[in-house]
Amino acid sequence: MSPHLKKEFQRLVEKYLNGNASPEEIDAIENYYAHFSGDPDVSDNLNEDEINTLKASIRQKIDTHIDRATMPFYRKRSFQAAASILLFLMIGLLVAGRLKKQPAKFQAQKYDLAPGGNKATLTLANGSTIDLDRMKNGVLATQPGTHITKQNEQLAYDPSADNSTLTEVSYNTLTTPRGGQYQLTLADGTKVWLNAASSLKYPTTFTGNERVVELTGEAYFEVVHNAKQPFKVKTVNQLIEDIGTRFDVNSYLDEDASKTTLVEGSVKIIGAKAETMIKPGQQYLINDNGTSEVKNDVDVDEVTAWKSGMFQFNNADIKTIMRQISRWYNVDVEYRGQVPASTYHGRISRNSNASAVLKILEISGINFTIEGRKIIVK
């Protein structure tokens, strides 16, 4: 950035913070942001004192007008100026760039937490186990009616040309640890994305009049539909029958509800008391107290962001966020002091180290310390 553009940027920031920016000047700020977002050396454009001054001014304005904000996490109460979010994103970008050259206090510690990856264990019908992240591509095992192969960090079942003579069904289990995820293609072509700390039990081939798998944790399904052999997902407290193609099931035991979110098609939820059909964009919840409800107009991008390698939150409290961080970074979480009641919005890559994610959250007013494999929230 030239000295002239830097001076112009600072002038517009000052006018905005004073509430005197015109619509044209707000547009100019947007244009600056579009330019900065592709500039890897943007952190050189402002010195540390300038960044700290801008941060302090923005924090004060947020506190008095629209609340604290950061890139990409921010607390939400009301929005008096939608364009202001672009400014906060820009300052977040400047701060993030500076942190690459001046390590944050998390990075200065002895420990940091690397992100999770493609890690899983396959348990065969005979009880033997295969550590998938240590195996090379190719055929891993042959079972009655199918071959099991690994290709590009994905597991696939290739059924034999004729398995009609099979008299007994064999079951395998795919298990991901905390800090792990894996993709699986079942014998019928159905694709499954298994999130961290989850497991899926399934038959090696599908025979009979239905296809049933058992899930703990979270998985995203793209089902090959077959009305004559419906696909069903069994969890601890419900049975989900596919009548369409794409849906997410979140059934972690430490969450306050089991959630089935439909992306495309139609599914039927079979509970203890009733059956419920949901449509795309709807989410069926079974709460801890046994009650159930259907939520409309759910942000399916938020629900399925993990599948695309992102953390995404919309009105999430800090404990909800930290549960996801705990699973993905294989770390315990301890709270010291009062847990904030604020909710947060934001989106950030799951490929970042924990320190980068926590640093962004810290700017919003929460303090963290990493001690070994524990994150302390203060």
WOLINCOR-V951698 format. One record per residue. N is the residue number from 1. RES is the residue in one small letter. OMEGA is omega in whole degrees, -180 to 180 (* if undefined). NEAR is the number of other ideal C-beta (glycine too) atoms within 8 Angstrom. Layout:
n=N res=RES omega=OMEGA near=NEAR
n=N res=RES omega=OMEGA near=NEAR
This chain:
n=1 res=m omega=179 near=7
n=2 res=s omega=177 near=5
n=3 res=p omega=180 near=5
n=4 res=h omega=180 near=6
n=5 res=l omega=178 near=8
n=6 res=k omega=180 near=11
n=7 res=k omega=179 near=8
n=8 res=e omega=178 near=9
n=9 res=f omega=-179 near=11
n=10 res=q omega=178 near=9
n=11 res=r omega=180 near=8
n=12 res=l omega=177 near=13
n=13 res=v omega=-180 near=11
n=14 res=e omega=179 near=8
n=15 res=k omega=-180 near=10
n=16 res=y omega=-179 near=14
n=17 res=l omega=177 near=9
n=18 res=n omega=180 near=6
n=19 res=g omega=-175 near=5
n=20 res=n omega=-178 near=6
n=21 res=a omega=177 near=9
n=22 res=s omega=176 near=6
n=23 res=p omega=179 near=5
n=24 res=e omega=-180 near=6
n=25 res=e omega=174 near=11
n=26 res=i omega=175 near=11
n=27 res=d omega=179 near=8
n=28 res=a omega=177 near=10
n=29 res=i omega=178 near=16
n=30 res=e omega=179 near=10
n=31 res=n omega=176 near=8
n=32 res=y omega=-179 near=11
n=33 res=y omega=179 near=13
n=34 res=a omega=179 near=8
n=35 res=h omega=-176 near=8
n=36 res=f omega=-174 near=11
n=37 res=s omega=178 near=7
n=38 res=g omega=-176 near=5
n=39 res=d omega=-177 near=8
n=40 res=p omega=-178 near=4
n=41 res=d omega=-175 near=7
n=42 res=v omega=-177 near=11
n=43 res=s omega=179 near=11
n=44 res=d omega=-173 near=4
n=45 res=n omega=177 near=9
n=46 res=l omega=177 near=8
n=47 res=n omega=-174 near=5
n=48 res=e omega=180 near=7
n=49 res=d omega=180 near=6
n=50 res=e omega=178 near=9
n=51 res=i omega=-180 near=13
n=52 res=n omega=178 near=8
n=53 res=t omega=179 near=8
n=54 res=l omega=179 near=12
n=55 res=k omega=-178 near=11
n=56 res=a omega=-180 near=8
n=57 res=s omega=-179 near=9
n=58 res=i omega=179 near=13
n=59 res=r omega=-180 near=9
n=60 res=q omega=-179 near=8
n=61 res=k omega=179 near=10
n=62 res=i omega=-179 near=12
n=63 res=d omega=-174 near=8
n=64 res=t omega=-175 near=5
n=65 res=h omega=-174 near=8
n=66 res=i omega=176 near=11
n=67 res=d omega=-176 near=11
n=68 res=r omega=-180 near=10
n=69 res=a omega=175 near=12
n=70 res=t omega=170 near=13
n=71 res=m omega=1 near=14
n=72 res=p omega=-179 near=10
n=73 res=f omega=174 near=12
n=74 res=y omega=176 near=15
n=75 res=r omega=-176 near=11
n=76 res=k omega=168 near=10
n=77 res=r omega=177 near=5
n=78 res=s omega=-179 near=6
n=79 res=f omega=180 near=8
n=80 res=q omega=178 near=6
n=81 res=a omega=-175 near=7
n=82 res=a omega=-178 near=5
n=83 res=a omega=-179 near=9
n=84 res=s omega=-179 near=12
n=85 res=i omega=178 near=10
n=86 res=l omega=179 near=10
n=87 res=l omega=180 near=13
n=88 res=f omega=176 near=14
n=89 res=l omega=-179 near=11
n=90 res=m omega=179 near=13
n=91 res=i omega=176 near=13
n=92 res=g omega=178 near=13
n=93 res=l omega=178 near=13
n=94 res=l omega=-180 near=15
n=95 res=v omega=-180 near=12
n=96 res=a omega=178 near=11
n=97 res=g omega=179 near=12
n=98 res=r omega=-177 near=11
n=99 res=l omega=178 near=12
n=100 res=k omega=-177 near=6
n=101 res=k omega=178 near=6
n=102 res=q omega=-172 near=6
n=103 res=p omega=175 near=6
n=104 res=a omega=-177 near=9
n=105 res=k omega=176 near=6
n=106 res=f omega=-178 near=12
n=107 res=q omega=-179 near=9
n=108 res=a omega=-180 near=6
n=109 res=q omega=179 near=9
n=110 res=k omega=-174 near=2
n=111 res=y omega=165 near=8
n=112 res=d omega=-176 near=10
n=113 res=l omega=178 near=13
n=114 res=a omega=179 near=6
n=115 res=p omega=176 near=12
n=116 res=g omega=-179 near=13
n=117 res=g omega=-178 near=8
n=118 res=n omega=-179 near=10
n=119 res=k omega=179 near=12
n=120 res=a omega=175 near=15
n=121 res=t omega=177 near=10
n=122 res=l omega=176 near=14
n=123 res=t omega=-177 near=10
n=124 res=l omega=-177 near=11
n=125 res=a omega=-179 near=8
n=126 res=n omega=178 near=4
n=127 res=g omega=179 near=6
n=128 res=s omega=-176 near=6
n=129 res=t omega=178 near=8
n=130 res=i omega=176 near=10
n=131 res=d omega=-169 near=7
n=132 res=l omega=-177 near=14
n=133 res=d omega=177 near=9
n=134 res=r omega=-175 near=4
n=135 res=m omega=176 near=8
n=136 res=k omega=176 near=4
n=137 res=n omega=179 near=6
n=138 res=g omega=-180 near=7
n=139 res=v omega=-180 near=7
n=140 res=l omega=-177 near=11
n=141 res=a omega=174 near=8
n=142 res=t omega=179 near=6
n=143 res=q omega=-179 near=12
n=144 res=p omega=176 near=9
n=145 res=g omega=-176 near=10
n=146 res=t omega=169 near=14
n=147 res=h omega=179 near=10
n=148 res=i omega=-178 near=16
n=149 res=t omega=173 near=11
n=150 res=k omega=179 near=13
n=151 res=q omega=177 near=7
n=152 res=n omega=177 near=4
n=153 res=e omega=176 near=6
n=154 res=q omega=179 near=10
n=155 res=l omega=-178 near=15
n=156 res=a omega=176 near=10
n=157 res=y omega=-179 near=12
n=158 res=d omega=-175 near=8
n=159 res=p omega=176 near=9
n=160 res=s omega=-179 near=7
n=161 res=a omega=-179 near=3
n=162 res=d omega=176 near=5
n=163 res=n omega=-177 near=11
n=164 res=s omega=-178 near=4
n=165 res=t omega=-180 near=5
n=166 res=l omega=-179 near=10
n=167 res=t omega=-178 near=3
n=168 res=e omega=-179 near=5
n=169 res=v omega=176 near=9
n=170 res=s omega=-179 near=10
n=171 res=y omega=172 near=9
n=172 res=n omega=178 near=13
n=173 res=t omega=175 near=10
n=174 res=l omega=-175 near=15
n=175 res=t omega=174 near=10
n=176 res=t omega=175 near=15
n=177 res=p omega=165 near=11
n=178 res=r omega=-176 near=12
n=179 res=g omega=180 near=12
n=180 res=g omega=174 near=14
n=181 res=q omega=179 near=14
n=182 res=y omega=177 near=15
n=183 res=q omega=-173 near=12
n=184 res=l omega=170 near=13
n=185 res=t omega=-178 near=11
n=186 res=l omega=-175 near=13
n=187 res=a omega=179 near=12
n=188 res=d omega=-178 near=10
n=189 res=g omega=177 near=7
n=190 res=t omega=179 near=12
n=191 res=k omega=-179 near=10
n=192 res=v omega=171 near=14
n=193 res=w omega=-176 near=11
n=194 res=l omega=-178 near=16
n=195 res=n omega=-178 near=14
n=196 res=a omega=176 near=13
n=197 res=a omega=-177 near=10
n=198 res=s omega=175 near=14
n=199 res=s omega=179 near=11
n=200 res=l omega=175 near=13
n=201 res=k omega=-172 near=9
n=202 res=y omega=176 near=11
n=203 res=p omega=180 near=12
n=204 res=t omega=172 near=15
n=205 res=t omega=-179 near=14
n=206 res=f omega=176 near=9
n=207 res=t omega=179 near=7
n=208 res=g omega=-173 near=6
n=209 res=n omega=176 near=4
n=210 res=e omega=177 near=8
n=211 res=r omega=-175 near=13
n=212 res=v omega=173 near=8
n=213 res=v omega=-178 near=14
n=214 res=e omega=-174 near=10
n=215 res=l omega=161 near=14
n=216 res=t omega=-176 near=10
n=217 res=g omega=-175 near=14
n=218 res=e omega=176 near=12
n=219 res=a omega=174 near=14
n=220 res=y omega=-175 near=13
n=221 res=f omega=166 near=14
n=222 res=e omega=-169 near=8
n=223 res=v omega=168 near=12
n=224 res=v omega=-171 near=7
n=225 res=h omega=177 near=10
n=226 res=n omega=-175 near=9
n=227 res=a omega=-179 near=5
n=228 res=k omega=179 near=4
n=229 res=q omega=-174 near=11
n=230 res=p omega=179 near=10
n=231 res=f omega=-177 near=16
n=232 res=k omega=176 near=12
n=233 res=v omega=-179 near=14
n=234 res=k omega=174 near=10
n=235 res=t omega=-175 near=13
n=236 res=v omega=-175 near=7
n=237 res=n omega=179 near=8
n=238 res=q omega=175 near=12
n=239 res=l omega=-176 near=9
n=240 res=i omega=-180 near=15
n=241 res=e omega=-179 near=11
n=242 res=d omega=171 near=15
n=243 res=i omega=-180 near=10
n=244 res=g omega=-173 near=13
n=245 res=t omega=-168 near=9
n=246 res=r omega=179 near=11
n=247 res=f omega=180 near=17
n=248 res=d omega=177 near=15
n=249 res=v omega=178 near=16
n=250 res=n omega=-176 near=12
n=251 res=s omega=176 near=14
n=252 res=y omega=-178 near=12
n=253 res=l omega=-179 near=6
n=254 res=d omega=174 near=4
n=255 res=e omega=-177 near=10
n=256 res=d omega=178 near=4
n=257 res=a omega=169 near=8
n=258 res=s omega=-173 near=13
n=259 res=k omega=172 near=13
n=260 res=t omega=-176 near=15
n=261 res=t omega=-177 near=14
n=262 res=l omega=178 near=17
n=263 res=v omega=-176 near=10
n=264 res=e omega=177 near=8
n=265 res=g omega=-178 near=14
n=266 res=s omega=174 near=10
n=267 res=v omega=177 near=14
n=268 res=k omega=177 near=10
n=269 res=i omega=180 near=14
n=270 res=i omega=-180 near=8
n=271 res=g omega=-179 near=11
n=272 res=a omega=-173 near=4
n=273 res=k omega=-174 near=4
n=274 res=a omega=174 near=5
n=275 res=e omega=-177 near=7
n=276 res=t omega=174 near=10
n=277 res=m omega=175 near=9
n=278 res=i omega=-177 near=12
n=279 res=k omega=178 near=7
n=280 res=p omega=-178 near=10
n=281 res=g omega=177 near=8
n=282 res=q omega=179 near=12
n=283 res=q omega=178 near=12
n=284 res=y omega=-178 near=13
n=285 res=l omega=167 near=11
n=286 res=i omega=-176 near=11
n=287 res=n omega=-179 near=10
n=288 res=d omega=-179 near=5
n=289 res=n omega=177 near=4
n=290 res=g omega=178 near=7
n=291 res=t omega=-180 near=6
n=292 res=s omega=179 near=12
n=293 res=e omega=176 near=7
n=294 res=v omega=178 near=10
n=295 res=k omega=-179 near=9
n=296 res=n omega=175 near=6
n=297 res=d omega=177 near=5
n=298 res=v omega=176 near=11
n=299 res=d omega=-177 near=7
n=300 res=v omega=177 near=12
n=301 res=d omega=177 near=7
n=302 res=e omega=-177 near=10
n=303 res=v omega=-174 near=12
n=304 res=t omega=-177 near=12
n=305 res=a omega=-178 near=11
n=306 res=w omega=-179 near=12
n=307 res=k omega=180 near=9
n=308 res=s omega=177 near=6
n=309 res=g omega=-178 near=7
n=310 res=m omega=160 near=10
n=311 res=f omega=176 near=15
n=312 res=q omega=-177 near=9
n=313 res=f omega=179 near=13
n=314 res=n omega=-176 near=7
n=315 res=n omega=-179 near=7
n=316 res=a omega=176 near=10
n=317 res=d omega=-172 near=10
n=318 res=i omega=180 near=13
n=319 res=k omega=176 near=7
n=320 res=t omega=179 near=9
n=321 res=i omega=-175 near=13
n=322 res=m omega=175 near=11
n=323 res=r omega=178 near=12
n=324 res=q omega=178 near=10
n=325 res=i omega=180 near=15
n=326 res=s omega=-178 near=13
n=327 res=r omega=-173 near=14
n=328 res=w omega=-179 near=13
n=329 res=y omega=179 near=14
n=330 res=n omega=-174 near=11
n=331 res=v omega=174 near=13
n=332 res=d omega=-179 near=7
n=333 res=v omega=177 near=12
n=334 res=e omega=180 near=8
n=335 res=y omega=176 near=7
n=336 res=r omega=-176 near=6
n=337 res=g omega=-177 near=5
n=338 res=q omega=178 near=3
n=339 res=v omega=-178 near=8
n=340 res=p omega=-179 near=8
n=341 res=a omega=-177 near=4
n=342 res=s omega=174 near=7
n=343 res=t omega=-170 near=8
n=344 res=y omega=173 near=16
n=345 res=h omega=175 near=10
n=346 res=g omega=-177 near=13
n=347 res=r omega=180 near=8
n=348 res=i omega=-177 near=12
n=349 res=s omega=174 near=7
n=350 res=r omega=179 near=11
n=351 res=n omega=179 near=5
n=352 res=s omega=170 near=9
n=353 res=n omega=-178 near=9
n=354 res=a omega=-178 near=16
n=355 res=s omega=-179 near=12
n=356 res=a omega=179 near=10
n=357 res=v omega=-178 near=12
n=358 res=l omega=180 near=13
n=359 res=k omega=178 near=11
n=360 res=i omega=177 near=16
n=361 res=l omega=-178 near=14
n=362 res=e omega=-180 near=10
n=363 res=i omega=179 near=10
n=364 res=s omega=172 near=13
n=365 res=g omega=179 near=7
n=366 res=i omega=-180 near=10
n=367 res=n omega=-179 near=6
n=368 res=f omega=170 near=12
n=369 res=t omega=175 near=8
n=370 res=i omega=176 near=16
n=371 res=e omega=-176 near=6
n=372 res=g omega=178 near=5
n=373 res=r omega=177 near=7
n=374 res=k omega=172 near=10
n=375 res=i omega=178 near=17
n=376 res=i omega=180 near=12
n=377 res=v omega=-177 near=13
n=378 res=k omega=* near=8
